[in-house]
Each structure stands twice: as structure tokens, then as C-alpha cells.
Amino acid sequence: QVQLVESGGGLVQPGGSLRLSCAASGDAVSIYSMGWYRQAPGKQLELVAGISTSDSTNYADSVKGRFTISRDNAKNTVYLQMNSLNPEDTAVYYCNAVRIFYTFWGQGTQVTFSS
């Protein structure tokens, strides 16, 4: 079993950058497929980026070229580097870990835009 804690969200201006972190405990992130999801107000949860156990990555079309997911096994942490942010990126961002039949979620971190 793995516990996930997200951090790094906050207030950002259009065009700005943030790096979200997902710190894991209880198990190694290297054995999980990891993902970042987000839920904007009034919208469904959507997959933003994923990284497999072999480190292959995939991204939602809306974030390709702007967001990068990465994993640091030594720190047992997964990151989401977000660049060129725009108001449509406003959401609560959740970290997700999947292994066989098990899925784990973090509590989420809020990304909000300031005008």
C-alpha cells in the first residue's frame, strides 16, 4: 500500500509555471504506474499526465508541450512541471498510483489563477 501527498499548488499568473510534487510513503513509486489528474470546477476528473513503470509517458492533448511528468525513485516522488499556464488549467490536481488491482489517491492540491 502507498500513501500519496501532493504539494506545490498555489496562485499563479497566466504564462507562469508551477511544479507539483507527489511524495509517496509506504511503498516505492517505481513499482506503480503514476498519474496526475485534475478536476476543474463543474467538470469531470481528467487525466493530465501518466508515467508507467518503464517510464513511458502520456499526456492529455491540452497540456502536451507544456507539462512534464517525471519520477525520482531516490526521493520516492513524482513531479508535474507545468509551464505556460493559462486560466483553463485552474483545478484541483490529484496524484494517482496504480498497481495490478489497486488504485491509490492523494488528497489534491489546488492551482488557482490570479488576474
N, C-alpha and C positions, 0 to 999 in steps of 0.2 A: 504494500500500500504506500502511496505517496501523498504528501501534503504540499499544496502549492500556495505561495503567497506572492501576489503581484505588487509592484510598486513602480513609481516613475510617472504616473499620470499627473495632470495639473492643468493650469491655464496656459494657453498658447495663442500666439497671433498668427494670422494667415501667412503661409510661407515658412513658418517656424519648424523646429524639429523637437522631437522627444525620443527618449529611449526608455521603453518599458522593460522591466525585469520580472522574471518569474522564478523565484527561489524555491527549490524543492528540498524536502526532507523526508526521511523515512525510507527512501529508495533512490536509486540512481536514475537520472533522467535519460541516460544513454540507452536504457532498455525500453523506453517508451517512445511512441510517436507523439510528438508535441505539436500543439497548435495554439494560435491566438484567434479568438473570436471577439466580435463586438456586437453590442446591441444599442442602437440609437433610439431616442425617444419615439414611441409609437411604431417601431419597426421590429422585424423578426431578428433573431440572432443569426449572424452570418459569419462564415469562416473568412478570416483575413489572410492568414498565412499558416503553413504547416511545414514541419520538418520530420522526416522519417528517421528510423534507427540507423539507416545508412546515409543520413544527412542529405538526402534529396529534398528539395523544397518545392512548394507550390504556393501560389498567391491568387487572391481574388483579382479580377481584371481591373477593378477600381484602384488598386494600390500597387500594381506592377510598376517597377521602375522607381517607386517612391519609398516602399517599405522593404526591410530586410530582416528575415528571421535567422537567428543563429543560436548555437548551443555551446556552452563552455562546460565540459564534463568535469573539469577540475573544480569548478565552483558550483557544480550541480545547479546550473542556472540557464534559463533560456531567455533570449532577448528579442525585442522587436524594435529595430531602429526605424523611426518614422520621420521622413523628410518631406518638405514641400506640403506641409499640412494645410488643409482647407476646411472650411466650416462643415462640410459633409462628413468629415472624419470624427465629428463630435459623437461620443458614445462611451459606454462603459466597456472596457476591454477585459476579457477573461482569458486566463491561461487554462489549457486543457491537456491532459495526458491520457493516452490510450494504450492498453496492452492486453491483447487477447480479448477477453470478455469484460474487462474492467475499464471504466472511464472515471477520471477524477477532474475536479474543477477547483479553481481558486475563487476568491471572493470578489474579484474585479477591481479595476482601478479606472477612475473617471478621467476622460480627456475632454476639456471644455475650451471653447474659443472666446477670446476677449476681442471686442471691437476696437 
